Amino acid sequence: MPRSARLLLVEPDIRLRSRLRGIAAPHALIDADAAAPAARTRLLTGGYDWLVTNIRLEAYNGLHLAYLANLTARPIRIVVYGDRADLPLAREAQTIGAFFEPRTCIADSLPSYLSTELPPSDRRAAYRPDRRTIFRGGRRSGDLPSWPAMPSMKMN
């Protein structure tokens, strides 16, 4: 993405907002807001190429901004992020053309979003937990109690 691209960042937490702003600065010209009403005004008056928003914006919802961004005349790419509790909203975010990221991953994934060509839509199942992050044990983990106890392992 060229440095002349414009990005609207909406995040109520000042620490995360400044961190994301620093991460995105090499890729875009950034306007950042903490609240949805101010962001809504900027979105309607400015020509942004990107909207990066938290799903939870106090009394508002980041999806409201995503819907509004889709109504603007200029095409805009949208990245919405949230916590595990927000996973039911992830499906709705993807339905309206936004990409969903967990809040814990947004700082790592934002540069990739801004610097690469993206597919037309997010096809990942964000509302389903990633199996690679769940411990499932070994193939024969059921045999563990029958092994002789090692000095470092005490079995009751």
N, C-alpha and C positions, 0 to 999 in steps of 0.2 A: 504494500500500500504506500503510495507516495506521501511524503511528509505534509503535503498540502491538504490531505484528507482531514475532514473535521469529525470529531468524536464528542458525543455528549455522554458524560459519566454521571450516574446518579447513585449515590451511596450515602446513607445517613451517618455511618461511622467515620469520623474524621481521619483516624489512623489508616483505615483501609482505603479510604478515598485518596489520601495523599500517596499511599504506596502504589495504588493502581495508576494514579496520574503519572508518577515517576516511571513506571514500567511502560506506559503507552506513549510517553513524550517523544521518544525517537521515531515513532511511527505516524503520529497524527498531531494536529492542533486540537487541544483539549479544552472543553468547557466542563466544569464540574459543579454539581449541585447536590445539596443534602436533602432537599424536599421535592416532592412530586409537583406541587403547583408551579414553582419556579422553573422546573425542568419542562413542564408542559408548555409554558410560555416560550421558552427557548426553542423547543422542538417545533413549535408552530411558526416562529419567526425566522429561525436560522436554517440554513441548508446543510444538514449533517449527513455524513456518509455512514456513520456508525452510532448506535445507541447501545451502551453497556450499562445495565441497571440491575440492582438487587431486586428480588421479588418483593421483599418486605420493605415498604417505605412508610413506616408509622401508620397513619390512618389510610394510606393509599396502597396501591399494589403496582409493582413494576409492569405487570401485564397491561394495565391501563395505558401506560406510555407506549408499550409495544403495539397495541391496537391503534393508537393515535399515530404512531410513526408509519404504520402501513397505509394510513389515509393521506399522508402527505404526497405531493406530486412527485417528489424526488425519490428514487429508489434508495433504500436504507437497509443496512445489515444490522441485525439485532442479536445481542448476546445477553441472556438473562441468567443470573446465578442466584442460588439459594441454599438453604440447609437441607438436611435429610427430611425434615418435616414438610418441606415444600415440594417433595417429589410428586404429589398429585397435581400440582400446578405445572410441573415440567411437561407433562403431556399436552396441556393447553398451550404452553409457550411454543412447543414444537409445531402444534397445529397451525398457529398463526405465522409460522415461518421463522421463529427465533431459534437460536442455538442455546441449549441449556448446559450450564456447568455447575458443579457443586461449589459452594463458597470456599471450601478448603483448597480447591484446584484453580480458581480463577486467576490468581497472581501468576501461576506457572503457565497457564494456557493462553492468557491474553496476548502475549507477543505472537504466538502462532496464528491466532485468529486474524491479527492485524497485518501480518506479513505474508500470508499465503492466499492462494485462490481457494475459496470455499465451494462446496457443492451447493446446489440450490436450496437444500433443506437438510436439517439434522435428522438423520435416520437412526441414530442410536436410541436405545430404549433406556432413557435416563431414569425413568420411574422404577426400573428393576435394578436391584443391587448388582454390582459388578462381581461376578463369581471369583475373579482373580484376587479379590481382597478378603475373601471369607476363608478362614482356616477350616479345612475339611478333613484333616488327619491323613494318615497313610493308608495304603491299601489294606494292610493287615493290622490296623490299630486295635481291633478287637482282641488280638492275641496278647496285648501288652500285660494284662493282669496275670497271665500264666508264665511270664518270664521270671527267672530267678531275680530276686531283689538285688540291686547293686548298692554298694555302700552309700552312694549319693542319693539314692531314691528310697525313701521310706514308704512302705505301703501299709495301710491299716487293715 
